[in-house]
């Protein structure tokens, strides 16, 4: 019922293509080197919504805001070179011939501690931001460090301002105490690319309590494909991803589960899922594991599409339509 011919459509809450485009010559139309995301691969996989993260590399020679601007420029150039890619709007039709794009930030370093920069990047089209990556910053502490402190005073203020302007807080990479502080605030919250700690005990995975609360607030949890967050084995399989997906569905309910691949953000992929063209393989594995019917359709694209459309407000005040 939910397969059109032999295809399901998909929405993906996280990829790192923009970093590769800005720094390694990635091309949305002509893949190079280790590049995973491309226009043809998105189309082949049935992707109708793709979040593009501007990942802030703390080791990069450029400053944090400068890095973001470089990737925002890459995002603009990508859209200009691929007419099939369009910014997501509230009336976007996932059954049409376009693919919707959403710009996000991975790493709160990008705003350099300033609420005015936060508001500026939001006006440029950024719909969501993780507060940290894998290193501690002035907003909070990451999941991979053994720090039990929550958000800093500045971090709490930034989260409140994100709530006021309608930018979603992405809790992926944040530690448990930080997630709990976010969940105390009136803000749209989701986890773009996190898994279930009850399936595999990774610090980057979410505990059941946090999955339930994100779901209760209308957010989504996107399963990612990185083997170190899926299993203790040296290599993960599509089956491992499906097990995390099934647990998130059971804990968070049918409106919570989503996909957050992390394509172009890792060096090794589960066999068959090296790029977006393999996403139907994941859908069929989730179906075999018990994610079926309307719940499967919601997990593959409906939940994230709903959440993302809820972040789409009026166009930027400068009249630009590109980043709306």
Secondary structure, 3 states (H helix, E strand, C coil): CCCECCECCEEECCECHHHHHHHHCCCCCCCCCCCCCCHHHHHHHCEEEEEEEEECCCCCCCCHHHHHHHHHHHHHHHHHHCCCEEECCCCCCCCCCCEEEEEEEECHHHHCCCHHHHHHHHHCCEEEEECCCCCCCCCCCECCCCCCCCCCHHHHHHHHHHHHHCCEEECCCECHHHHHHHCCCCCCEEECCCCECCCCCCCCCECHHHHHHHHHCCCCEEECCCHHHCCCCCCCCHHHHHHHHHHHHHHHCCCCEEECCCECCCCCCCCCCCCHHHHHHHHHHHHHCCCCHHHHHHHHHHHHHHHHHCCCCCCCCCCCCCCC
